[in-house]
């Protein structure tokens, strides 16, 4: 990743592509930029990438990113994981795991 671009600029660029701020929404570009930042270890980007992947029904990959960022104390990711495991949609239902993630998110 180009070290000349600040984290804030990268995150803004990701959100622009995802949300269509000033440009047409483009999930491929949003994923590209979120993935670059996520691979570099940025907590917000890991969560946002998981959220984008989940919206595309790529739940297994989304869960992987949520787990990485939840391990860095991201309460939003822990909440999403808890909700997924509690509902048992697209992942095996696991109430104890759901309760652990939801407790962590509180």
Rosetta silent file (secondary structure, phi, psi, omega in degrees, C-alpha in Angstrom):
SEQUENCE: XXXXXXXXXXXXXXXXXXXXXXXXXXXXXXXXXXXXXXXXXXXXXXXXXXXXXXXXXXXXXXXXXXXXXXXXXXXXXXXXXXXXXXXXXXXXXXXXXXXXXXXXXX
SCORE:     score description
SCORE:     0.000 S_00000001
   1 L     0.000  143.557 -178.486    0.000    0.000    0.000 S_00000001
   2 L   -67.897  114.622 -177.567    1.237    3.466   -0.797 S_00000001
   3 L   -70.941   -9.539  178.074    2.610    4.842    2.455 S_00000001
   4 L   -77.730   -9.224 -179.842    2.059    8.377    1.118 S_00000001
   5 L  -102.507  123.705 -177.599   -1.689    8.011    1.615 S_00000001
   6 L   -69.536  160.507  177.824   -2.881    8.535    5.185 S_00000001
   7 H   -58.437  -44.636 -179.545   -5.171    6.102    6.968 S_00000001
   8 H   -60.512  -40.460  178.135   -7.961    8.683    7.039 S_00000001
   9 H   -65.606  -41.814  178.502   -7.670    9.221    3.293 S_00000001
  10 H   -61.110  -45.902 -178.517   -7.754    5.470    2.664 S_00000001
  11 H   -65.999  -38.040  177.239  -10.853    5.045    4.809 S_00000001
  12 H   -63.812  -41.535  178.778  -12.571    7.983    3.122 S_00000001
  13 H   -62.412  -42.593  178.555  -11.786    6.506   -0.274 S_00000001
  14 H   -59.977  -47.756 -178.166  -13.240    3.156    0.807 S_00000001
  15 H   -66.292  -34.210  177.514  -16.453    4.771    2.030 S_00000001
  16 H   -61.402  -46.718  179.544  -16.779    6.828   -1.155 S_00000001
  17 H   -65.786  -42.409 -177.488  -16.712    3.718   -3.309 S_00000001
  18 H   -66.566  -45.759 -171.219  -19.025    1.802   -0.970 S_00000001
  19 H   -96.770   -8.133 -178.954  -21.577    4.569   -0.434 S_00000001
  20 L    72.556   37.290  179.290  -21.324    6.396   -3.752 S_00000001
  21 L   -82.720  103.405  178.747  -20.189    9.687   -2.223 S_00000001
  22 L    81.244   -6.306  178.704  -19.354   11.897   -5.194 S_00000001
  23 L  -144.735  167.651  175.598  -19.010    8.841   -7.434 S_00000001
  24 L   -72.040  140.171  177.742  -21.158    5.896   -8.432 S_00000001
  25 L   -58.270  140.366 -179.135  -21.120    3.096   -5.842 S_00000001
  26 L  -146.407   98.814 -178.053  -18.699    0.358   -6.817 S_00000001
  27 H   -61.168  -32.463  179.597  -18.470   -2.675   -4.529 S_00000001
  28 H   -66.003  -44.317  178.250  -15.403   -3.976   -6.374 S_00000001
  29 H   -68.272  -40.093  177.720  -13.449   -0.772   -5.745 S_00000001
  30 H   -60.321  -45.837  179.335  -14.724   -0.585   -2.160 S_00000001
  31 H   -62.341  -42.212  179.238  -13.613   -4.165   -1.572 S_00000001
  32 H   -56.728  -49.417 -176.646  -10.213   -3.480   -3.135 S_00000001
  33 H   -73.555  -39.575  175.414   -9.523   -0.507   -0.859 S_00000001
  34 H   -62.740  -41.823 -178.030  -11.017   -2.055    2.285 S_00000001
  35 H   -64.521  -41.109  178.273   -9.019   -5.247    1.651 S_00000001
  36 H   -59.266  -46.000 -179.744   -5.758   -3.317    1.243 S_00000001
  37 H   -70.595  -38.367  179.599   -6.286   -1.542    4.545 S_00000001
  38 H   -64.359  -43.644  177.995   -7.585   -4.707    6.247 S_00000001
  39 H   -62.115  -28.251  178.091   -4.554   -6.699    5.109 S_00000001
  40 L   -81.165   -3.092  174.634   -2.386   -3.952    6.606 S_00000001
  41 L    97.583    9.183 -178.293   -4.110   -4.587    9.958 S_00000001
  42 L   -76.816  118.928 -175.273   -6.469   -1.602   10.188 S_00000001
  43 H   -55.057  -50.792 -178.998   -9.298   -2.528   12.550 S_00000001
  44 H   -58.653  -43.281 -177.981  -11.983   -0.331   10.941 S_00000001
  45 H   -66.172  -36.412  177.855  -11.187   -1.665    7.471 S_00000001
  46 H   -63.089  -43.754  178.222  -11.377   -5.266    8.682 S_00000001
  47 H   -65.408  -47.725 -178.100  -14.838   -4.615   10.106 S_00000001
  48 H   -62.832  -38.433  177.238  -16.011   -2.678    7.047 S_00000001
  49 H   -64.311  -43.522  176.838  -14.725   -5.399    4.711 S_00000001
  50 H   -58.747  -43.623  179.805  -16.599   -8.013    6.731 S_00000001
  51 H   -63.287  -43.393  178.256  -19.766   -5.941    6.532 S_00000001
  52 H   -62.638  -45.918 -179.912  -19.389   -5.499    2.760 S_00000001
  53 H   -63.410  -39.701  178.336  -18.764   -9.228    2.260 S_00000001
  54 H   -63.127  -39.740  179.351  -21.759  -10.108    4.424 S_00000001
  55 H   -65.485  -22.045  178.095  -23.969   -7.829    2.307 S_00000001
  56 L   -94.625   10.553 -179.492  -22.768   -9.811   -0.721 S_00000001
  57 L    63.614   28.352  175.812  -23.749  -13.099    0.987 S_00000001
  58 L  -102.591   60.287 -168.527  -20.064  -14.068    1.333 S_00000001
  59 H   -63.383  -41.130 -177.852  -20.662  -14.924    4.972 S_00000001
  60 H   -59.205  -44.342  178.641  -17.776  -17.339    5.538 S_00000001
  61 H   -69.893  -37.167  178.059  -15.231  -14.727    4.482 S_00000001
  62 H   -61.746  -44.645 -179.950  -17.106  -12.000    6.387 S_00000001
  63 H   -59.999  -40.031  178.763  -17.001  -14.067    9.589 S_00000001
  64 H   -59.138  -44.563  179.284  -13.248  -14.476    9.179 S_00000001
  65 H   -70.506  -39.843  176.697  -12.766  -10.693    9.023 S_00000001
  66 H   -59.300  -41.388 -179.471  -15.210  -10.085   11.885 S_00000001
  67 H   -64.258  -40.246  179.098  -13.242  -12.559   14.021 S_00000001
  68 H   -62.492  -44.488 -177.122   -9.952  -10.781   13.263 S_00000001
  69 H   -79.483  -29.910  174.882  -11.288   -7.391   14.234 S_00000001
  70 H   -64.408  -33.933  177.236  -13.300   -8.681   17.224 S_00000001
  71 L   -65.821  -16.629  176.920  -10.009  -10.070   18.542 S_00000001
  72 L  -101.435   22.846  176.425   -8.796   -6.429   18.485 S_00000001
  73 L    68.255   32.605  174.685  -11.739   -5.413   20.717 S_00000001
  74 L   -84.334  105.936 -175.908  -14.019   -4.148   17.946 S_00000001
  75 H   -64.482  -34.315  179.542  -17.418   -4.228   19.688 S_00000001
  76 H   -64.213  -42.552  178.584  -19.357   -3.826   16.422 S_00000001
  77 H   -66.095  -41.324  178.369  -17.729   -6.926   14.944 S_00000001
  78 H   -61.853  -40.511  178.092  -18.352   -8.887   18.140 S_00000001
  79 H   -62.686  -46.274 -179.911  -22.026   -7.855   18.000 S_00000001
  80 H   -61.846  -41.908  178.043  -22.370   -8.950   14.359 S_00000001
  81 H   -62.955  -45.284  179.172  -20.737  -12.292   15.145 S_00000001
  82 H   -58.876  -43.315  179.826  -23.011  -12.782   18.144 S_00000001
  83 H   -65.385  -43.580  178.413  -26.078  -12.014   16.077 S_00000001
  84 H   -59.298  -48.740 -177.842  -24.993  -14.373   13.268 S_00000001
  85 H   -69.825  -30.580  178.450  -24.358  -17.268   15.661 S_00000001
  86 H   -70.250  -43.800 -178.856  -27.552  -16.610   17.610 S_00000001
  87 H   -76.294  -31.160 -179.677  -29.744  -16.579   14.500 S_00000001
  88 L    69.942   25.533  175.980  -27.912  -19.442   12.817 S_00000001
  89 L   -96.808  126.438  178.759  -28.428  -18.002    9.332 S_00000001
  90 L    70.219   -6.498  172.610  -25.532  -18.644    6.948 S_00000001
  91 L  -139.634  155.687  176.732  -23.487  -20.023    9.885 S_00000001
  92 L   -63.702  136.096  178.776  -24.179  -22.949   12.219 S_00000001
  93 L   -65.084  131.053 -178.580  -26.271  -21.837   15.193 S_00000001
  94 L  -147.265   89.577 -174.309  -24.078  -21.704   18.295 S_00000001
  95 H   -61.909  -45.442  178.382  -25.775  -20.084   21.278 S_00000001
  96 H   -59.133  -41.073  178.239  -22.788  -20.272   23.697 S_00000001
  97 H   -66.216  -39.766  178.464  -20.544  -18.642   21.091 S_00000001
  98 H   -60.545  -46.556 -179.153  -23.259  -16.050   20.376 S_00000001
  99 H   -62.690  -40.020  179.103  -23.587  -15.187   24.070 S_00000001
 100 H   -62.913  -45.479  179.557  -19.796  -14.837   24.391 S_00000001
 101 H   -67.636  -41.311 -179.988  -19.604  -12.455   21.432 S_00000001
 102 H   -66.125  -36.810  176.064  -22.643  -10.459   22.514 S_00000001
 103 H   -64.498  -42.840  178.723  -21.240  -10.135   26.036 S_00000001
 104 H   -61.613  -33.769 -176.520  -17.925   -8.983   24.564 S_00000001
 105 H   -78.113  -17.547 -175.739  -19.749   -6.368   22.496 S_00000001
 106 L   -73.303    0.000    0.000  -21.599   -4.865   25.451 S_00000001
